[in-house]
């Protein structure tokens, strides 16, 4: 438990920030799951639109130091690669 008044204020601030960060991190994870689900279901148009939203949210999260900038870059790269692979798969399938 905090002893000084300043430590008590700091504790209150940390609790508010923790709750805010928790909800923002959860929303980010949900957006990433939507991209992966659309890619798995071969919904190319939906995957592209959710990818754009996910990239924007990842950039915002990195700017706010919610996640590390390298993690944001890594996730953007992996999601983009996944959507591009999904996009190329239906076009290549009817060739034979």
C-alpha positions as CSV (number, residue, x, y, z in Angstrom):
1,X,0.0,0.0,0.0
2,X,1.2,3.5,-0.8
3,X,2.2,5.6,2.2
4,X,2.4,9.1,0.8
5,X,-0.3,11.1,-0.9
6,X,1.7,11.3,-4.1
7,X,2.1,7.5,-4.1
8,X,-1.7,7.1,-3.7
9,X,-2.4,9.4,-6.7
10,X,0.2,7.5,-8.7
11,X,-1.6,4.2,-7.8
12,X,-4.9,5.6,-8.9
13,X,-3.4,6.7,-12.2
14,X,-1.8,3.3,-12.8
15,X,-5.0,1.5,-12.2
16,X,-6.9,3.7,-14.8
17,X,-4.1,3.3,-17.3
18,X,-4.0,-0.4,-16.8
19,X,-7.7,-0.7,-17.5
20,X,-7.4,1.5,-20.6
21,X,-4.4,-0.4,-21.9
22,X,-6.2,-3.7,-21.2
23,X,-9.2,-2.8,-23.3
24,X,-7.2,-1.3,-26.1
25,X,-5.0,-4.4,-26.3
26,X,-8.1,-6.6,-26.3
27,X,-9.6,-4.6,-29.2
28,X,-6.3,-4.9,-31.1
29,X,-6.2,-8.7,-30.7
30,X,-9.9,-8.9,-31.8
31,X,-9.1,-7.0,-35.0
32,X,-6.1,-9.3,-35.7
33,X,-8.3,-12.3,-35.2
34,X,-10.9,-10.9,-37.7
35,X,-8.2,-10.6,-40.3
36,X,-7.0,-14.2,-39.8
37,X,-10.6,-15.5,-39.8
38,X,-11.4,-13.8,-43.0
39,X,-8.2,-15.1,-44.6
40,X,-8.9,-18.6,-43.4
41,X,-12.4,-18.4,-44.8
42,X,-11.0,-17.1,-48.2
43,X,-13.1,-13.9,-48.0
44,X,-10.6,-11.8,-49.9
45,X,-12.5,-8.5,-49.9
46,X,-13.3,-8.8,-46.2
47,X,-9.8,-9.7,-45.4
48,X,-8.4,-6.7,-47.3
49,X,-10.7,-4.3,-45.5
50,X,-10.0,-5.7,-42.1
51,X,-6.3,-5.7,-42.9
52,X,-6.4,-2.0,-43.5
53,X,-8.2,-1.5,-40.2
54,X,-5.7,-3.7,-38.4
55,X,-2.7,-2.0,-39.8
56,X,-4.1,1.4,-38.7
57,X,-4.7,0.1,-35.2
58,X,-1.3,-1.5,-35.0
59,X,0.3,1.8,-35.9
60,X,-1.7,3.6,-33.4
61,X,-0.9,1.1,-30.7
62,X,2.8,1.4,-31.4
63,X,2.6,5.2,-31.3
64,X,1.0,5.0,-27.9
65,X,3.6,2.5,-26.7
66,X,0.9,-0.1,-26.1
67,X,3.0,-2.5,-28.1
68,X,6.6,-2.3,-29.3
69,X,7.1,-0.8,-32.8
70,X,8.9,-3.9,-34.0
71,X,6.1,-6.1,-32.9
72,X,3.7,-3.9,-34.8
73,X,5.9,-4.2,-37.9
74,X,6.1,-7.9,-37.5
75,X,2.4,-8.4,-37.2
76,X,1.7,-6.1,-40.1
77,X,4.1,-8.1,-42.3
78,X,2.7,-11.4,-41.3
79,X,-0.9,-10.4,-41.8
80,X,-0.2,-8.8,-45.1
81,X,1.6,-11.9,-46.3
82,X,-1.4,-14.0,-45.1
83,X,-3.9,-11.9,-47.0
84,X,-1.8,-11.8,-50.1
85,X,-1.4,-15.6,-50.0
86,X,-5.2,-15.9,-49.6
87,X,-5.7,-13.5,-52.6
88,X,-3.4,-15.6,-54.8
89,X,-4.8,-19.0,-53.9
90,X,-8.2,-18.7,-55.5
91,X,-6.7,-17.4,-58.8
92,X,-4.2,-20.3,-59.0
93,X,-6.7,-23.0,-58.1
94,X,-8.8,-23.1,-61.4
95,X,-5.7,-23.4,-63.6
96,X,-5.8,-27.2,-64.2
